[in-house]
Amino acid sequence: KHEYVWHDTIGRTIYQPWATDLLPQEIDKNKNELTEENIRDRRKEIVFIGTYGEGVFGNRTEIDPFVNRGRALGYIFIRRENISFGDDQIMVKNSEIAPTLVGEWQKKWGYIPCRIFKTISYGHYGITNSPKVNEVFEGNLIHDTDNVKLFDKVINTKVTLDMIKSQMEYVKKHHTYI
């Protein structure tokens, strides 16, 4: 049912997504700590943890329209690379929006970043501009390939605690190193 490893059409590249950095019991701990109140109290921030670059493999041209739309609506953009697992979790848990945005090359070849699994396992609903990432989650993410439209979908979608916990359970069952 789930095809997570594949070759590109030329057959020279193997694609195999990573998983969350949490173990199943750690995801359960996050689920148990997640409440309507701490979701409501999240900061008006867009947090992006990971590579933010230009060029053929870059993602900046995809991230910038999303961020600019958010800034126009009063959101603060915070970007970090190479931070500790603990700091990563804290930043994501405290932010209102933590998207998984891929660049054009990544979109074209179906690259699935580990960010989506981590973000969901930390307690966020999945947000992506990647059709392949959305496919891995059986179409259950907030998704659009147009990043401005994606931002609008994010702020107009009523995500419930049950929806978040359902995605966390999915990651726990299918996308840990177990």
C-alpha positions, 0 to 999 in steps of 0.5 A: 500500500505505501511505496516509500522507496523508489528510483527516479525515472532515470534510475540513478537516484534512490529516494528513501525518506527518513523518519521522526527522531522520536520513538513511539513512546515519546510521541505518546508523551507529546500526545498526552501533553497536547491540549486545546489550551496549548494549541490556542496559546501558540505564538504567531510565528512561522517556524522553519527548521532546515535548509533554506537555500538557493540554486537548483536544489534550493527551496527559498523561492518556495518558502519566501511567498509563504513567509511573505504572505504570513508577514503581511498578516502579522506573523514572525518568521523564524528559521534555524538550521543545525539546532538540537533536537530539544530546541527543535521540538520547543520551537515547533511546539510553541509556534502556530505554523511549522510547514514542510516546504520543498523546492522545485527540484524536490517537488519534481522528484518526490523528495520527502523531507524528515521535517514532516514526520518530526513536525507532526510527532511534535504535535503539529498538523502537517502542512506542505507544498509537496504532492508526494508528501501529501500522498504519503499521508493519504491526502490528509495534510493541508496542501497546495502547490501554490504557497500563497494559497497554502498559507491561506488554507493554513489559517482558514482550516479549523484543525482540531486536537483530534486531527493532530493526534490522529496524524501523530498516531499515524507517524507513530505507527509508520514513520519512526526508526522502529 
